Amino acid sequence: MFEHPTRRLTLAVLMAATLGLSACGRDAAPPSTFVLLDGSSKTTADLKNKVTLVNFWATSCTTCVAEMPQIVSTYDKYQARGYETIAVAMQYDPPSYVVNFAETRKLPFKVAIDNTGAIAKAWGDVKLTPTTYIVNKQGEIVKKYVGAPDFDELHKLIEKLLAEA
């Protein structure tokens, strides 16, 4: 039986996306240093005692650009309660594009550039964007999304994690 290659690819992508939506258990977030656009840096250790969204994205990714306003509104809604966001631009994204995007959209959270690809590699060899991780106050990854998250579900998870000691 002949199967069209596009259909096979679509099925593979759907399967990967479905698997990516499953919970990650409680794996520790990998030790990473995020170099931010202002030249400062944050480490995974700096995120302890905060609920953190780590979003791998690119300016050339239409889904990433489309979800960014919801990531901003989520940050605005929860940041006063101990919630943090780090948007990690992929290695292939030209730094000038990332800076322009962050400035023109007035992104209120931390934006990092993964210029060597080491951060994406450490976080499970991220290749698809957007890929988003939710890290609890203990520094453990509790959820991974490949593709845009369901923001209602994401908000419920953030509320639950913020309520934890």
N, C-alpha and C positions, 0 to 999 in steps of 0.2 A: 504494500500500500504506500502510495506517495504522500508525504506530508510536506506542506509548503514550509521552507526555512523560516519565513517571517513568523508563522504560527508557532513553530518550535521555540523561536527566540522569545516571543511574547509569553508563552507558557513558562519558560525558564525565568523571565523577569518577574512574572506574577508569583511564582513559587519562591523566589529569593525575597521578594517584598513581604510575602506572607510570613516567611521564616524570620525576617528582620523585625516583625512586629511583636514577636514573642518576648516574654520577659527574659532578662539576662541572668536571673538569679541574683546573687549578691557578690559579684566579682568586684574587687577593688579597682577604682579608676587607675589607669597606668600613670606612673610618675612622668610628668610632662612639664616643660617650661613653655609657656605661651608668650611670644614676643608680640607686644601690642603696638598698635599704630603710633602711639605717642612715644615709643622707644622703651617704655617700661616693660616689666615682665611679671607674670603671675605663674605660680606653680600649682600643680594639683594639690599640694599640701595647703596652699592658701585658701582652698575652697572648703576645707573642713568647717563644720558648723553652719554651712549654708546649703541650701538646695540649689543645684546648678544645672542649667541646660547648656550642653556643649554641642554646638551646631556646626557641622562641616558643610561648607557651601562654596559656591563660585558665582562670580558676576555673570558668567555665561550660561548659568543654569536657570532656565525659566521657572521651574518649580521653586527654586531657592528664592528668586526675586519675588515671586508671587506670595510666598509664605512670610516674607520678612515683616510686613506690617503687623501680622498676627504675633510674630515673635516679639516685636516692639511692644505691642499692647499687653502681652503676657508679662513682659519685664516690668512695664509701668504699673501693672496691677499688683505685682507681688514683691517688687524689689525692696520696699520699706519693711517687709516681714522677714528678710534674710534670704532672698532669692537672688541668684546671680545668673548672668548669661555671658557666655563667651562664644562669639562667632569666629570660627577658624576657616579662613580662606585657604583653598587648596593650593598646592605647590605650583600648579600650572597657571594660576590666576595672576595676571600682571599686577604688581603692587600698586601702580598708579591707578588702575581700574578699581581696586579695592578701596583705596583712600578716597577716590572720587565718589564711589557708591556710599561709603560711610558718611562722608561730609554732606553730600546732596540730600541724603535721606535722614540726616541728623540722627544716626543710630545712637541710642542713649547708653548702650552697654559696651563691654569690652570687645574689640575686634582684633584678632591676631592673624598673622600671615605665616603659614607653614611653609617657609621658603625652601626647606630641605626635604619635606615629605615625612620627616621623622615622627611628627605628632600623629598624622593619619595612620602611619604604620603601627605605632604603639597602641592606637585605639582600635585595633582589629583589622589593620590594613584596609582602611576606608578607601573605596574607589568610587562609589556611587554617591552623588549629591542630590538632594540633601540627605545627610545621615545625622541623626540627633540622638544624643544620650542624655538621660536624666540621672544625676548623681545625688545621692542623699547626703545628709549632714555628716555621716560617718565616712564619706568618701567612696561609697560603693555604687556601682552602676546598677540601677534598678529597672531601667527600661531603655530600649534602643528602637528608634524608628528609622526605617529606610523609606524615603519619600516624606511628604508633608504629614505631620501628625494630625490626628483627630483632636482639634484644640479643646473641645469640651471634655474629652477623656483626659487630655494632658492637664487641664486645669484641675480636675478632680484629683489626679495623682499629685500635683504640686501641693494642693490644699492638705492632702493626707500626709505628705512628707514634711511640710512645714509644721504640722501639728505634733509630729513625733519629737521626743526629747533629744 
